């Protein structure tokens, strides 16, 4: 029953007989407005999505018979492939790049959000129509649409691991309706990495950024992972966490945690949280790009590493992490281990060990940085760099035996 019907109906009867306590969801009902005494019907007996609902004299017609369906929450009306926690009226999430896709009819759509930390893009029919900067607890409306069926996409732009974001679904403007959600794509890709995978500062026009400039100029939706997935028409997850490494974080910081501490979580700021895979997430390709933070700075005095032990620890943890992914996703998932700069040789050793042990679906991909300008904040990839990397990665994945 739509919000319009809920507003119209204040009395309920089954074939004209009041139901005092319980409702049989297998029965058909006539919905009668107590004020007007008229029944709710679909105008002109239409069976189309988004057909107009009006009041009319109770005639017992089929277009005046309603079945009550128990509400099933946000995920019943919006498609997402992201790591989310279903809280009934909302879904909660933390990772960057999480997106929700829906369909509405009518002239407007509301986006229900509770987030005072992250930024979002709203896209209607493939075009970005609004950027929401730390929107807070609100329903943001996009009005003035043509009176037709529209696709709507909400995507989280940046990484806010210290905060929990909440999405409460899409709402149709008066006279419209939220329609059945888009189908999931047949292909799935998971991206695992650090700030380079997040899209850290990739929209910036300067390598020097304030904290606020960094937040506003980070957009995971135009990171190399998101672009690669869209080129391959795949659903995706961007499970990136800035500053963290496989065994050592940037410049030796936060020695009590690493990327692997957080990988299993849906809510990054909730210690011990574990994402509950609904069973639909079985990526054919997983791309790992971890190592920049492990090796980009020299080992500092007081760290529990020497250059040799760091390299050995990195390779050991990387091998264990690949085995974890293999156990989780099965033998048919291709794991792409990205190598770049000074950690590429270590990644190659890990891949060779897996291949020698009989796992041929672990592949090394050398990230070619030729032509990259690193004009993002703090010498990260620019949006242009992300496009170049995505083109190269798309070509590489296209040559893999993914059975797509």
Helices and strands as residue ranges (DSSP letters): H 3-8, E 11-14, E 17-18, E 30-32, E 39-42, G 43-45, E 53-56, G 62-64, G 74-76, E 84-86, E 91-93, E 99-115, E 119-124, E 127-133, E 136-156, E 165-172, E 177-178, E 187-193, H 195-198, H 211-216, G 220-222, H 224-231, E 234-240, G 250-252, H 259-262, E 285-289, H 292-295, H 307-329, E 334-339, G 341-343, H 344-356, E 362-366, G 377-379, H 383-398
